[in-house]
Amino acid sequence: MTILVTGGAGYIGSHTCVELLQHGYDIIVVDNFSNSRPESLHRVKQITGRTFQTYYINLLDKKSVEKVFLDHQIDAVIHFAGLKAVGESVAVPLQYYQNNVKGSLILFEVMEQFSVKKLIFSSSATVYGNPKTVPITEDVELRATNPYGRTKQMIEEILLDTAHADSSWSIALLRYFNPIGAHESGLIGEDPEGPPNNLLPYISQIAIGRREQLRIFGNNYPTADGTGVRDYIHVVDLAMGHLKALEHMQKNHGIEAYNLGTGKGYSVLEVVDAFERVSGNQIPYTFVKRRPGDISSCFADPAKAKKQLAWQAMRGIEEMCADAWRWQRNNPTGYRIISEKTPMQKPTSVFLMH
Ligand code: UD1
């Protein structure tokens, strides 16, 4: 089976590519490397000992997307490509709607044109907004609170309408909680551009000496220790969720949303503690005021994915932190080989990369 993976060079994409290749799937990767580096795909090849083709294209360029479908017999698509920074989405919403929503629309149109109707969409728990109760089940009303989240919600709605209009589509909307960790090889992991927005990469960069101290956003939430609670999930468990959804799709049509989380929440202080224990590094922190838009507590009810996809997260918080730390320790500047200031060597005239 050949799977087209958009955004395959990104954090979740690259880990999913590894699992797909190791489980016997063939893949084609499409990426514009706007927030990722070709090096991650070289590492995917190194880990798996397998090769695949990569197209350096933008989904907004419909002709190029069509070319990929003309070149290959594609059985299913896993669509990761998209911009994902909440703060940035508030500042430049049109870029987010253009890139995420329009890019997705073009992809879905081309899929329809070529009768490729199996799709896994990379959604996010952010579509739930500020949940009224936790754990969160898939059937609650979606109320994203920022442009990034609304792009995910809109794409979900577009896909719902599409699947309802044409019952031959098989679509899984995978709502990720907080992916952290890295592949156990230490070869691929999360590599944010600039100062990380998310907790784990920030902590890892402190441990490696790139940042001084963690600012914990709020210590007066109604949680056990006052800091925010999230459902952190190992990125390899998350990647496996995609494989399980693909298997399920072989036998089922229609559209379903699934929470991919562990079902267990950890506070910021508990994560700091776990990271300190496994890395042997102290993480200095200070409490600052709440980050605007943050919620108190968010964790999944993952029962639906367990029941229908036979999937559940296997890895605990210590393994997540240990793997994140191994990646960071082995790659202090991420995929940047010399230093953070070295610009990425983007291919300029190459369309198909090997
Ligand atoms: C964020 C995004 C969410 C996205 C998710 C992807 C926001 C408001 N939400 O979620 O849309 O889907 O990342 O993983 O950005 N924290 C600190 N100090 C830091 C960083 C984080 O105290 O320097 C705290 C936060 O307040 C939160 C927890 O750590 O309680 C996790 O934060 P983060 O990793 O940014 O994830 P989310 O806020 O859940």
Boltz pocket constraint, residues with backbone or C-beta under 6 A from the ligand:
constraints:
  - pocket:
      binder: B
      contacts: [[A, 84], [A, 86], [A, 87], [A, 124], [A, 125], [A, 126], [A, 149], [A, 176], [A, 177], [A, 178], [A, 179], [A, 196], [A, 197], [A, 198], [A, 199], [A, 200], [A, 202], [A, 214], [A, 215], [A, 216], [A, 217], [A, 218], [A, 227], [A, 228], [A, 229], [A, 230], [A, 268], [A, 291], [A, 292], [A, 293], [A, 294], [A, 295], [A, 296]]
      max_distance: 6.0
